[in-house]
Amino acid sequence: MPPKSPRRGAPSRHQGELQPGGDEIGDSDFVALCEKLKVSSPVRLRAWQTYEKMLSSDVTLRDTLTKIETLGPCLFIASVDSDDMTFTFTDLLQALGISVIKFFGLLDQIDVNMDNLSTKVDNAVSKLKKKHKTTCHLYQKFQRTYENIFIEPTSNRTAADSNKPYILESSWVTFILAKGKVLQMEDDLVISFQLLLCVLEYFIKRSPSDVLKEPYKSAVNGLSVNGPTRVSRRGQHRNTCTSQPSEMDSRVIEALCKANECPVDEVKNVYVSSFVDFLDSAGISCIDGLPKVDVISQQYEELYQRNKDIDERLFLESDNIVKDDVRESLEQERTPRKNNLEEAPLIPPQTPVRAALNTINQLMMILHSSSDEPSENLNSYFEKCTLNPRTAITERVERLGLVFKERFADAVGQAFAEIGYQRYMLGVRLHYRVMESMLKSEQERLSVQNFSRLLNNDTFHRCLLACAVEVVVATYGRNLLPISFPWILRVFEQRAFDFFKVIESFIKAEPSLTKDMIKHLERCEHMIMECLAWQSNSPLFDLIRQTRDREGADHPETASAFQQPSQNNPTAADLYLSPSRNLQQCAAPNVHIANGQGPHASQPQQRSTSLSVFYKKVYRLAYLRLKSLCNSLLSDHPEFEQIIWTLFQHTLQHEYELMKDRHLDQIMMCSMYGICKAKNIDLRFKTIVTAYKQLTNTNQETFKHVLIREGQHDSIIVFYNLVFMQKLKSNILQFASPRPPTLSPIPQIPRSPYRFPNSPLKIPVGSNITVSPLRSPYKSSDALLSPTKLTPKTRILVSIGESFGASEKFQRINQMVSSTERPIKRHADGTAPKPLKKLRFDGHDEPDGSKTTSESKFQQKLEEMKSTRTRIQRQKSEESPDSMKTEDSIKKED
């Protein structure tokens, strides 16, 4: 039988290939590329094997990628996996003749089709992507800032004019050298930009005044560079001479900070703690003129060759290798499109640096009036406690501040310890502010003033402070891996399940939180529910076992319990102080009570409030994730969604041990695969994983690195075969039998409690109507919108895309709006609405029927007010059928 012809595009072995006793691997193109990059023999062999495997196993790659586009990533993957990188990342790109963006796209395409990139490669690529993206943003900002400082050369060039290109090159190379030497996290956009301002300040002081624009020209006129010399500073204390810039130095820094809306104190701190030491280490004397480019560039070359990454000097040359799509870096917004009107104008583009600085300034404005110490109102709450907690609270804040400062310096760099402490103190201010708001809300809700048990709870205080500091840290940079969530939990030695209890109350207690910060805290909550709370050392498992032992198999939420809407979610005080709460009161049978005594044995079982709330949220998150995956993969079998959910929910409720040190999505994917196998649907794990990658907030570790048994991890396929299927085989087979088990009900998905309060409301009745909150171009001091500021033309805002028509149309709209669930509203003072359920701080519920009389009267009065208001509106409608005033603008979508 003749041999099969080689597959089209597959590599053929010839004289350049590795032969017994030989030393050459691959074809001539591969050999030439390896010689150019000086690749070692082990890496060559590994790269060529990867290349052959890739082309022989995937038709898509073979048909869509050129040979050089496949060889390059294979070399990169082999070098990273072998820890034997003989070339820099830029060298590889130049040899291949492709850009950074193109290369990242090739790696993504290879990963989608092959799914064989190791965790080490994933991390290396992620680091390169972040560095490239950050540098792109910084160079764009550098160009604009530089143009605002230096005058364009005139047609009659002078000696001063000729300095400008030199200053441009020298200042940028000095900056990237300083960034590489000073920062451990080069993707820290804020500190990097502050360091850039320090570099520009240094060059402004040493540039001829003829090339400077105002106000920098005035700031440096007559300025003599009289800082201490490098030699004299060596013998002085770090915190004296070297850390105190002169008064004239501050004038230039302040001018730069004002022009860029950057906090002056933070830039000065970077200058003192980091930049001065960098000048010493780089051998740049403070009394010399402009640094020589070749000297600085040589130092950068050494750093670049050591890091083996991106040559940031190429940005000066506008090299195509490092170019990025600037349009993707700008955030452009449009106002809603008007019917039959010209398109609304663009709001000016906002760069990532500008967006980051604006977010920081918003935080500064919020905390401007707050104090580092407890306010008078807080102290009054402390004094009303049985045991005054003030000393314990302030000592805890001081102690954790030292811990945070040390850990921040370890992660970011020792030079930034003071900057870390500054950010911590902002978190302390926010922590006291939120604590006061929480106590005020609880006082109104419970009509009590003694919060001794809550305020003497160490876990509550640590988690509240951790949440406040996390908001500050995330404001300065949410994606900085070394200090991204859950880093703060490790610093404060708190468990994720305990931190979970404070998040929702924190958001409701601080109405000034930005939309991005609300989303960030919501993402932190999701991470806790997905995996962090399921770690083996979590108190969650002990709580589940205790509840199971007390209540039996129906732990911790029955299949029907999570269908019930939870409009009044428990507060942080509920979750921290009342571990056992009666969640079945509404379903409890009436029990006859005689002589003030009742049969305690007939009382409904007590359940943990925190566990119940946690499971309800987990179920809803799990179902939403599953629904997205089913929509992607099983649109032809919509009936499978509830079947898969039944197995998924059963696993979470009864086989919760499978979640230990694992991820919620791992159970989801295994449930989908198992049901499809039972129903004879050909759905492979590779297909599931490919669709899973398209979901939000996914990580390749989830399906590549799954716990099999203690100390052993493997792919999700191995986990399914060795663990999941073995545990749930009988349950899976039941769905293939003629009498399948009863399906679990679909959980109700309420409006998110974290929805931004000014978000438009969609009327879900198929009428294509959206209600938008009343907006004003004026902002009051408390960040609330004031209708009294509106002009006569803007007071009535009604737009339904057609003529007003008859009054009956507006009545129908009003009925739809009235019947629609609104987002959870906050009062003007930031407190949440009062829940109907009361909680005493001694750990016991109020007796049934308490305050029934006053509440019934209130409800009766409320009904009377509604009836009167409806009657008045009907009369006005009959008198003036063609007009109606409303506080909401109603828009009909196209």
JOKA-V94716 format. One record per backbone hydrogen bond with DSSP energy under -1.0 kcal/mol. NH is the residue of the N-H (numbers start at 0). CO is the residue of the C=O. If there is no record, write none. Layout:
<<NH/CO> <NH/CO>>
This chain:
<<9/6> <16/13> <21/18> <30/26> <31/27> <32/28> <33/29> <34/30> <35/31> <36/32> <38/33> <43/39> <44/40> <45/41> <46/42> <47/43> <48/44> <49/45> <50/46> <51/47> <52/48> <53/49> <54/50> <55/51> <56/52> <57/53> <61/57> <62/58> <63/59> <64/60> <70/66> <71/67> <73/69> <74/70> <75/71> <76/72> <77/73> <78/74> <79/75> <80/76> <81/77> <83/78> <89/308> <91/87> <92/88> <93/89> <94/90> <95/91> <96/92> <97/92> <99/320> <102/98> <103/99> <104/100> <105/101> <106/102> <107/103> <108/104> <109/105> <110/106> <111/107> <112/108> <113/109> <114/110> <121/117> <122/118> <123/119> <124/120> <125/121> <126/122> <127/123> <128/124> <129/125> <130/126> <131/127> <132/128> <133/129> <134/130> <135/131> <136/132> <137/133> <138/134> <139/135> <140/136> <141/137> <142/138> <143/139> <144/140> <145/141> <146/142> <147/143> <148/145> <149/145> <150/210> <156/154> <161/157> <162/159> <163/160> <166/162> <167/163> <168/164> <169/165> <170/166> <171/167> <172/168> <173/169> <174/170> <175/171> <176/172> <177/173> <178/174> <179/175> <180/176> <181/177> <182/178> <183/411> <187/184> <188/186> <191/187> <192/188> <193/189> <194/190> <195/191> <196/192> <197/193> <198/194> <199/195> <200/196> <201/197> <202/198> <203/199> <204/200> <206/203> <210/207> <211/208> <212/148> <216/212> <218/214> <219/215> <220/216> <222/219> <225/223> <232/228> <233/229> <235/232> <239/236> <243/240> <249/245> <250/246> <251/247> <252/248> <253/249> <254/250> <255/251> <256/252> <257/253> <258/254> <259/255> <261/256> <266/262> <267/263> <268/264> <269/265> <270/266> <271/267> <272/268> <273/269> <274/269> <275/270> <277/273> <278/274> <279/275> <280/276> <281/277> <282/279> <283/278> <295/291> <296/292> <297/293> <298/294> <299/295> <300/296> <301/297> <302/298> <303/299> <304/300> <305/301> <306/302> <307/303> <311/309> <313/310> <314/311> <315/312> <317/314> <318/313> <325/323> <327/324> <328/325> <330/349> <340/337> <346/332> <354/350> <355/351> <356/352> <357/353> <358/354> <359/355> <360/356> <361/357> <362/358> <363/359> <364/360> <365/361> <366/362> <378/374> <379/375> <380/376> <381/377> <382/378> <383/379> <384/381> <392/388> <393/389> <394/390> <395/391> <396/392> <397/393> <398/394> <399/395> <400/396> <401/397> <402/398> <403/399> <404/400> <405/401> <406/402> <407/403> <408/404> <409/405> <410/406> <411/407> <412/408> <415/412> <416/413> <419/415> <420/416> <421/417> <422/418> <423/419> <424/420> <425/421> <426/422> <427/423> <428/424> <429/425> <430/426> <431/427> <432/428> <433/429> <434/430> <435/431> <436/432> <437/433> <438/434> <439/435> <440/436> <441/437> <442/438> <443/439> <444/440> <445/441> <446/442> <454/450> <455/451> <456/453> <460/456> <461/457> <462/458> <463/459> <464/460> <465/461> <466/462> <467/463> <468/464> <469/465> <470/466> <471/467> <472/468> <473/469> <474/470> <475/471> <480/478> <482/479> <483/480> <486/483> <488/485> <489/485> <490/486> <491/487> <493/488> <498/494> <499/495> <501/498> <505/501> <506/502> <507/503> <508/504> <512/509> <517/513> <518/514> <519/515> <520/516> <521/517> <522/518> <523/519> <524/520> <525/521> <526/522> <527/523> <528/524> <529/525> <530/526> <531/526> <532/527> <533/530> <534/531> <537/534> <542/538> <543/539> <544/540> <545/541> <546/542> <547/543> <548/544> <549/545> <550/546> <551/547> <554/552> <561/557> <562/559> <563/560> <574/570> <575/571> <576/572> <577/573> <580/606> <582/580> <587/584> <593/596> <596/593> <599/597> <601/598> <602/599> <606/580> <611/607> <612/608> <613/609> <614/610> <615/611> <616/612> <617/613> <618/614> <619/615> <620/616> <621/617> <622/618> <623/619> <624/620> <625/621> <626/622> <627/623> <628/624> <629/625> <630/626> <631/627> <632/628> <633/629> <636/633> <639/636> <640/637> <643/639> <644/640> <645/641> <646/642> <647/643> <648/644> <649/645> <650/646> <651/647> <652/648> <653/649> <654/650> <657/654> <658/655> <659/656> <660/533> <661/658> <663/529> <666/662> <667/663> <668/664> <669/665> <670/666> <671/667> <672/668> <673/669> <674/670> <675/671> <676/672> <677/673> <678/674> <679/676> <680/675> <682/680> <687/683> <688/684> <689/685> <690/686> <691/687> <692/688> <693/690> <694/691> <701/698> <703/699> <704/700> <705/713> <707/711> <708/711> <711/708> <713/705> <715/702> <718/714> <719/715> <720/716> <721/717> <722/718> <723/718> <724/719> <726/722> <727/723> <728/724> <731/727> <732/728> <733/729> <734/731> <735/732> <754/751> <758/755> <760/770> <762/768> <764/762> <769/890> <770/760> <771/888> <779/783> <782/779> <788/785> <789/786> <794/790> <798/889> <810/806> <811/807> <812/808> <813/809> <814/810> <815/811> <816/812> <817/813> <818/814> <819/816> <826/830> <829/826> <839/843> <842/839> <849/846> <851/848> <854/850> <855/851> <856/852> <857/853> <858/854> <859/855> <860/856> <861/857> <862/858> <863/859> <864/860> <865/861> <866/862> <867/863> <868/864> <869/865> <870/866> <871/867> <872/868> <873/869> <874/870> <875/871> <876/872> <877/873> <878/874> <879/875> <882/879> <888/771> <890/769> <892/767>>
